[in-house]
Amino acid sequence: MGHRVATCRTKKMRRPTGSGAIAEFAPVLFIFFLVILFPLINLIGFATSSATVLMITRQAASVAGSSTTWQEALNGMDQETKKLRNSGFGKFANITPLGGYNSCGADMYIATTNLSTGGTTYATKNSGLGGPADTQNNIYEYQIRTQFTINPWLNMSGMPFIGSVPIVGKPANCAYIANSNAEHPEGLQ
């Protein structure tokens, strides 16, 4: 009879499939955050901040329109703009005013539209009409022009390529205009 030789077979340990995917996950996640997620957060922040600036502009125009004199309208615009900028909305929006009356970020103009010609003229910014209002031939409006700097929510200024893009990596300016009818045109001078 033949002798059988006992052989010991050893099983080779195999690497589980998919371990390469785990090693690649960290760089892919890093790229996802830096190239997609963080810029997207800044874009969403810009949209929110821009809507806040629009709200400030429209509210300031509304306050000015219901005022009885242009000086009351000017002060009301200033107070409303500062109040909203310092509110939760304004702080969340991360906005900074660019000039304006008393550095509030807004300027007021009185727009005079002639009914017969349809042409519109504007008084000097932040000043009265300069003469009596002619309500028979003209329509008067307060025009509020705001300008703010919108700062990105996440500072990405040090990132190559992305850091120089407005809204995503550096601040961007935002300006809006809103008109409101002068409910008391006799007080415009």
C-alpha positions as CSV (number, residue, x, y, z in Angstrom):
1,M,0.0,0.0,0.0
2,G,1.1,3.4,-0.8
3,H,1.7,5.9,1.7
4,R,-0.3,9.0,1.5
5,V,1.6,12.1,2.1
6,A,-0.4,14.5,4.1
7,T,-0.3,17.9,2.6
8,C,-1.2,20.9,4.4
9,R,-2.9,23.3,2.3
10,T,-2.9,26.8,3.5
11,K,-5.6,29.2,2.4
12,K,-4.3,32.5,1.2
13,M,-5.9,35.3,2.9
14,R,-7.6,37.5,0.3
15,R,-8.2,41.1,0.6
16,P,-11.9,41.9,0.8
17,T,-13.1,43.5,-2.4
18,G,-14.0,47.2,-2.0
19,S,-11.2,48.2,0.3
20,G,-9.8,50.4,-2.5
21,A,-13.1,52.4,-2.3
22,I,-12.5,53.1,1.4
23,A,-9.0,54.4,0.7
24,E,-10.5,56.7,-2.0
25,F,-13.4,57.9,0.1
26,A,-11.4,60.5,2.1
27,P,-10.0,62.4,-0.9
28,V,-13.3,62.4,-2.7
29,L,-15.1,63.7,0.4
30,F,-12.4,66.4,0.8
31,I,-12.9,67.5,-2.8
32,F,-16.7,67.3,-2.4
33,F,-16.6,69.7,0.5
34,L,-14.2,72.2,-1.0
35,V,-15.5,72.3,-4.5
36,I,-19.2,71.7,-4.2
37,L,-20.7,71.9,-0.7
38,F,-18.9,75.0,0.7
39,P,-19.4,77.1,-2.4
40,L,-23.0,76.0,-2.5
41,I,-23.5,77.2,1.1
42,N,-22.1,80.6,0.1
43,L,-24.4,80.7,-2.9
44,I,-27.4,80.0,-0.7
45,G,-26.1,82.6,1.7
46,F,-25.9,85.2,-1.1
47,A,-29.5,84.4,-2.1
48,T,-30.7,84.9,1.4
49,S,-28.7,88.1,1.9
50,S,-29.9,89.5,-1.4
51,A,-33.5,88.9,-0.4
52,T,-32.8,90.6,2.9
53,V,-31.4,93.7,1.1
54,L,-34.5,93.7,-1.1
55,M,-36.7,93.6,2.0
56,I,-34.8,96.5,3.6
57,T,-35.2,98.5,0.4
58,R,-38.9,97.9,0.1
59,Q,-39.6,98.6,3.8
60,A,-37.6,101.8,3.7
61,A,-39.6,102.9,0.6
62,S,-42.9,102.1,2.3
63,V,-42.0,104.1,5.4
64,A,-40.9,107.0,3.2
65,G,-44.1,106.9,1.2
66,S,-46.4,107.3,4.2
67,S,-44.4,110.2,5.7
68,T,-45.9,113.7,5.8
69,T,-42.7,115.6,5.0
70,W,-39.5,114.7,3.1
71,Q,-37.4,115.2,6.2
72,E,-39.7,112.7,8.1
73,A,-39.3,110.4,5.1
74,L,-35.6,110.7,5.1
75,N,-35.3,110.0,8.9
76,G,-37.8,107.2,8.6
77,M,-35.8,105.6,5.8
78,D,-32.6,105.9,7.9
79,Q,-34.2,104.4,11.0
80,E,-35.9,101.6,9.2
81,T,-32.8,100.6,7.3
82,K,-30.7,100.6,10.4
83,K,-33.4,98.7,12.4
84,L,-33.6,95.9,9.8
85,R,-29.9,95.7,9.3
86,N,-29.4,95.3,13.1
87,S,-32.2,92.8,13.4
88,G,-31.9,89.0,13.2
89,F,-32.4,89.1,9.5
90,G,-29.6,91.6,8.9
91,K,-27.2,89.9,11.2
92,F,-27.9,86.5,9.6
93,A,-27.5,88.0,6.1
94,N,-23.9,89.2,7.0
95,I,-24.3,92.5,5.1
96,T,-22.4,95.8,5.3
97,P,-23.8,99.1,4.1
98,L,-22.0,101.0,1.4
99,G,-22.3,104.7,2.1
100,G,-25.8,106.2,2.0
101,Y,-27.5,108.7,4.2
102,N,-25.8,108.6,7.7
103,S,-24.0,105.5,6.5
104,C,-27.2,103.5,6.5
105,G,-26.7,102.0,3.0
106,A,-29.7,103.9,1.5
107,D,-30.3,107.1,-0.3
108,M,-33.6,108.8,-1.0
109,Y,-34.6,110.6,-4.2
110,I,-37.9,112.3,-5.0
111,A,-39.0,111.3,-8.5
112,T,-41.4,113.7,-10.3
113,T,-43.3,112.2,-13.3
114,N,-45.0,114.7,-15.6
115,L,-48.4,113.5,-16.5
116,S,-48.5,115.0,-20.0
117,T,-45.0,114.0,-21.2
118,G,-44.4,110.9,-19.1
119,G,-40.9,112.1,-18.3
120,T,-39.4,111.6,-14.9
121,T,-36.9,113.9,-13.1
122,Y,-35.2,113.3,-9.8
123,A,-34.4,115.8,-7.1
124,T,-30.9,115.9,-5.5
125,K,-30.4,112.8,-3.3
126,N,-31.5,113.1,0.3
127,S,-33.1,116.5,-0.2
128,G,-36.5,118.0,-0.7
129,L,-38.2,119.0,-3.9
130,G,-37.0,122.6,-3.7
131,G,-40.3,124.2,-4.5
132,P,-44.1,123.6,-4.1
133,A,-45.5,120.3,-5.4
134,D,-47.7,120.6,-8.6
135,T,-50.2,117.8,-8.0
136,Q,-52.3,118.8,-11.0
137,N,-49.5,118.0,-13.5
138,N,-47.1,115.7,-11.7
139,I,-47.0,112.4,-9.7
140,Y,-44.4,112.3,-6.9
141,E,-42.7,109.2,-5.6
142,Y,-39.9,108.5,-3.1
143,Q,-37.2,106.3,-4.7
144,I,-35.0,104.5,-2.3
145,R,-31.7,103.2,-3.6
146,T,-29.7,100.8,-1.4
147,Q,-26.3,99.4,-1.7
148,F,-24.8,96.7,0.5
149,T,-21.8,94.4,0.5
150,I,-22.7,90.8,1.0
151,N,-20.0,88.8,2.7
152,P,-19.7,85.1,2.1
153,W,-20.8,82.9,5.0
154,L,-17.7,80.7,4.8
155,N,-14.4,82.4,4.2
156,M,-12.9,80.7,1.1
157,S,-10.6,83.6,0.1
158,G,-7.5,81.4,0.5
159,M,-8.7,78.7,-1.9
160,P,-7.1,78.7,-5.4
161,F,-9.5,79.5,-8.2
162,I,-12.5,79.7,-5.9
163,G,-11.1,82.4,-3.6
164,S,-11.3,85.1,-6.3
165,V,-14.9,84.4,-7.4
166,P,-17.4,87.0,-6.0
167,I,-20.1,85.5,-3.8
168,V,-18.2,82.2,-3.4
169,G,-14.8,83.4,-2.2
170,K,-15.0,87.1,-1.8
171,P,-17.7,89.7,-0.9
172,A,-20.1,91.0,-3.6
173,N,-22.0,94.3,-3.9
174,C,-25.8,94.2,-4.1
175,A,-28.0,97.2,-5.0
176,Y,-31.7,97.6,-5.2
177,I,-34.2,100.4,-6.0
178,A,-37.8,100.6,-4.7
179,N,-40.4,103.3,-5.3
180,S,-43.3,104.4,-3.2
181,N,-45.9,107.0,-4.0
182,A,-45.7,110.1,-1.9
183,E,-49.0,110.0,0.0
184,H,-48.5,113.7,1.2
185,P,-46.9,115.6,-1.8
186,E,-47.5,118.9,0.0
187,G,-44.7,118.0,2.4
188,L,-42.1,117.5,-0.3
189,Q,-40.6,121.0,-0.3
